[in-house]
Amino acid sequence: MEKKFNRRNFIGVASVAGAGMTLGLPKTSFASRGNLSKPAILGGAKAHADNFPLWPVTDQTEENALNGVLRSKNWCRLGSTKVDSFEEEYKKLTGAKHCLATSSGTNALYTLLGALDIGPGDEVIIPVYTFIATYNVIALNYALPIFVDTDIESFQIDATKIEAAITKQTRVIMPVHIGGSPADLDKILDVTRKTNIPLIEDACQAHLAEWRGKMVGTLGLAGAFSFQASKNLNSGEGGAILTNDEKFAQSCYSFHNQGQGGREVSYSSGSIGTRGTNVRMTEFQGNLLLAQMTRVKEQADIRSANANYLTKMFNQIPGITPAKLYGGTTRSAYHLYMFRYDKNHFAGLSREKFLEALTKEGIPCSEGYGMMNKETYVTGLAKNRHYLNIYGEKTMNQWLDRNQCPQNDILTSEQSVWFFQNMLLGSRNDMDQIVEAVLKIQKYAAEIKKR
Ligand SMILES: Cc1ncc(COP(=O)(O)O)c(C=O)c1O
């Protein structure tokens, strides 16, 4: 039987490569590459035959939480306690002064824009490399989403390009902490201070991520989080807003509760603002989140340790470049593990085939987001009758031109690869097997390409 590439090999090589990097030497290749077995795509055994940890993690705590609400017959947050308790706990966890739970992350963002009274004629700056919800909440308000290109090294919004995207109509700057890693908040905060444009952080993927020791989502006017099923904190659907601004917290509460009353105001008395909806969290979601939060810190530590290890290993493989973390990052949430693939170091093997080969090794992976600015769903906005009425054809055509993002085109068309947060809850052995899979594919890349 061929010898497996085991943890011990990696550790030996890691220390050699670490020394090499300090001396500014090129990446060292793994000593045991020669022992690698055939990739699964060519008929060999899988590098990773077991399952990665299933998500979400649950036990009796969740069953008790859900049954407790069921039996209480208090399922709505109005007049009940569980959502309130969750908000208190999430405040404590993040250090924010105010927390408002919502029915989803999208609705947390929608509430934020509603409380800011964003509407027709307004522009909101967002990264092009994000989930479609970031765009949708702007389009739902008939405002213009303005895309900023991606920093290809970090996968985050290129903060050096934000200022150039600002116009007299810009009402909000809304970066996203993609994959749970903070965008370059030093640069972004510089711009928001200089221009006085409010910063809303889309932290939907970034639970417990920190920038210079402060939780993301608390650095600007407000932040939005998602507790949708895939997220690091999960109640199936759910969301939350954090803010340190008392008055703004009241406006958000009112917007999310049909314009009725702020937190300290009885529901029948005066409303704040002139628009609202119902995006309240249910008591089931609130209590489920309290149960899930009993593990959230421990899980974050496991993800960090495994992600750091993967990065150390990947830094030794030519053609695999982990997404850069900016200097102010004191913690990434690692909702995604993101890296760039360079086929030139894999005998010209396309990313598509690389992903196929990884999947065959038992390593779930994805190419991630695409070119949102070029999708017909988005470009169609230029032909939307309401947008044409509000902005006119010339402005909408200019909008299409403004939204070009050449770096993002490169990243998404051929380089980006993702792993998922539940994989990072695996063992060190699981991480070693991920590395082994990549090394096998690299060694046999020319053969895989020919198949
Ligand atoms: C960056 C980002 N923004 C917003 C959302 C929307 O959150 P939800 O799915 O809870 O509505 C998500 C969730 O996938 C997201 O990843």
PDBQT file of the ligand as one rigid body, heavy atoms in Angstrom, charges set to zero:
ROOT
HETATM    1  C1  LIG A 501     -23.072  38.950   2.686  1.00  0.00    +0.000 C 
HETATM    2  C2  LIG A 501     -24.501  38.607   2.985  1.00  0.00    +0.000 A 
HETATM    3  N1  LIG A 501     -25.413  39.596   3.089  1.00  0.00    +0.000 NA
HETATM    4  C3  LIG A 501     -26.687  39.338   3.367  1.00  0.00    +0.000 A 
HETATM    5  C4  LIG A 501     -27.143  38.048   3.533  1.00  0.00    +0.000 A 
HETATM    6  C5  LIG A 501     -28.593  37.811   3.760  1.00  0.00    +0.000 C 
HETATM    7  O1  LIG A 501     -28.877  37.082   4.898  1.00  0.00    +0.000 OA
HETATM    8  P1  LIG A 501     -30.172  36.126   4.978  1.00  0.00    +0.000 P 
HETATM    9  O2  LIG A 501     -29.932  34.944   4.127  1.00  0.00    +0.000 OA
HETATM   10  O3  LIG A 501     -30.248  35.799   6.442  1.00  0.00    +0.000 OA
HETATM   11  O4  LIG A 501     -31.331  36.927   4.534  1.00  0.00    +0.000 OA
HETATM   12  C6  LIG A 501     -26.246  36.991   3.446  1.00  0.00    +0.000 A 
HETATM   13  C7  LIG A 501     -26.697  35.606   3.655  1.00  0.00    +0.000 C 
HETATM   14  O5  LIG A 501     -26.435  34.684   2.967  1.00  0.00    +0.000 OA
HETATM   15  C8  LIG A 501     -24.886  37.271   3.138  1.00  0.00    +0.000 A 
HETATM   16  O6  LIG A 501     -24.005  36.289   2.991  1.00  0.00    +0.000 OA
ENDROOT
TORSDOF 0
